[in-house]
Amino acid sequence: MKNIAALQAVVTANPPVGGPTAVELEAIEAEMPVISAEVELLDVQISVLDRPITEVDARRLRRARRKVLAARRDQLNRNSVQTGGAA
């Protein structure tokens, strides 16, 4: 019986080491308020998919949309201050 061996080099010769870098983790942490607000908005949108929207649902949607906009605004303001740009 013959042994079968790969004749080519391994496709992933240098696999990624560890996880995200410290810089990547900081970027994710900076975006977390926006991500959380978008998830909350998505939850509200999913909850009203299969039923008529009541006044309470409409308020929840408006509140969630405003929260997303505020989180995005705050993130942009933080980024412009860090880069020294005019707001």
N, C-alpha and C positions, 0 to 999 in steps of 0.2 A: 504494500500500500504506500502511496506517495503522500508526502505532506504538502499541503497547499498553503502558500505564504503570499502575502501581498507584495507585489512588485513595485508599487508606487509609494511615494511618500504619503504620510498621513495628511488628510485634507486639512485638519485643524492642528497644524504643527504647534502653534502658540495659542492655546485656549485662553480666554479672558481670565484674568487673575482677580479673585475676590469679587467684590460687588461694585457699587457706584463709588466714585471718588468723593472726597470731602466737598469739592466744589459743586459736584452734581447734587449731593445731598442738600447743600445750602440753597441751590436753585429750587429744588423741590420744596423745601421748607418755606421759601419765600412765596411760592405759588399756592401753598396749601389753603389760604383763605378763599382764593378764587375757586379752587377745585372743590372745596367743601360747599361753597355757595351754589356752584353748578350742579353738584350732586343733589342738594336740597331742592333746587328747581326741577331737576329731572324726576325726583320722587313725587313732587306735587303734580307734575304733568302726567306721570303714569297713573297716579291715583284717580285722576278725572277722565281717563280714557274711555271707560265703559259706562259712564253715567252722565246725565245732564249736569252742567256746572251750576252750583248753587251760589248764593251771595258769599257764603263763607269760603267756598272754593276759589271764587274770583279774588277775594282778599288775599288768600294764601298765595295764589299765583302772582298777584301784583307785588306782594311782600318779597317773595322769592326772587322775582325779576329785579326789584330794587336792590336787594342784597347782592346779587351778581354784579350789577352795575357799580355799586359802591365798592365792592372788593376789587373790581378791575380798575376803577379810578384810583383807589389807594395804592394799588400795585404800580400803576403808571407814575403816580406822584413820587413814590419811593425810588423808582428807577431813574426818574429825571433828576432827583436830588443827588443820587449816588453818582450819576454821570456828569453832574454839573450843568445840565441843560436847563433852559428856561421853561417854567411850567405855564 
